[in-house]
Amino acid sequence: MLDTIGGENINRSLPLIKKGVIIIKIPTGLTNDVSERSTEFGVSGKIFTFKSNGEDMAVIAKLLKNSNLKSHISKVFAFEEK
């Protein structure tokens, strides 16, 4: 499971995650408390850091264009919204 939100979201989600799933926290990294709590629910956590570059973005764009990778947008916010 990719946690792209961070913060307290993952703590609320832990009881709902299927056992055996691997959590990858992207925005804030995996903290010790999340790592410890995740084992209580039969879930493991991993740290994932990356540095994007133009070449990587081009590969992702091609995957999206060819429908090999699909995005899911749950809500669109206007730039004027806070």
N, C-alpha and C positions, 0 to 999 in steps of 0.2 A: 504494500500500500504506500503510495506516495502522499506524504502530508505536505501540501504546498501552502497551507494556511499558517501553521505554526501556533505558538502561544498555547493557551489552555484547550484549544480544539482537540488535540490528541488525547488529553486526559479524559475528556468527555466521551471520546470515541472508543477507548480501550475495551470497555465491556461489550461493545458491539462487534468487535473485530473477530473473525473466525480464527480458531486456534491454528497455529502453524504459519500464520501470515508473517511476513517480514515488513516492518515499518521503516520507511526511509523518510526522515524529516529533512526537507530541503531548506526552508528559509532560516531556521534558527539552529539547526544541528540537533543532535540527540543529546539530551541532558541526562545526568545520572538518575534523577527521579523518574523520568519516563522509562529509562532502561530497566530500572528496578520494578516499576509498576507493570511494565509490559510482560515480564516473566510471570507475574501473578496470573495473567490471563492466557498463558501459553503462546505468547507472541514474542518475537525477537526484534530488536531495533538495530539499525545500521546508520552510520553517519555517511552522508553523501555530499561532497563538495565538488564544484566544477568551475571552470573558467571558460566561458563561451568565446567563440571566435567566428569570424565570417564563414569559414569553411564548414564548421559544424552547423551553423544556421542554414547554409545552402543545402546540406544533406537533409536536415529536418524539413525544409521547405519542399524539397523534391518528394520526400515521403508523404507529406500532406497532399501535394498536388496529384500524386499517383494513387491516392487513397490507400497507401500501405500503412498509414498512421492516421487515426481519426481523432479529432479534438472534440471535447464536450464542453459546451458553454451553458452553464446553468442560469446565468442572468447577465444582462448587458447593462452597464451603468453609463449614463451620460457624463461627459466631462464636467458639466456644471454641478453634478450631484456631489455631496460631501459624504 
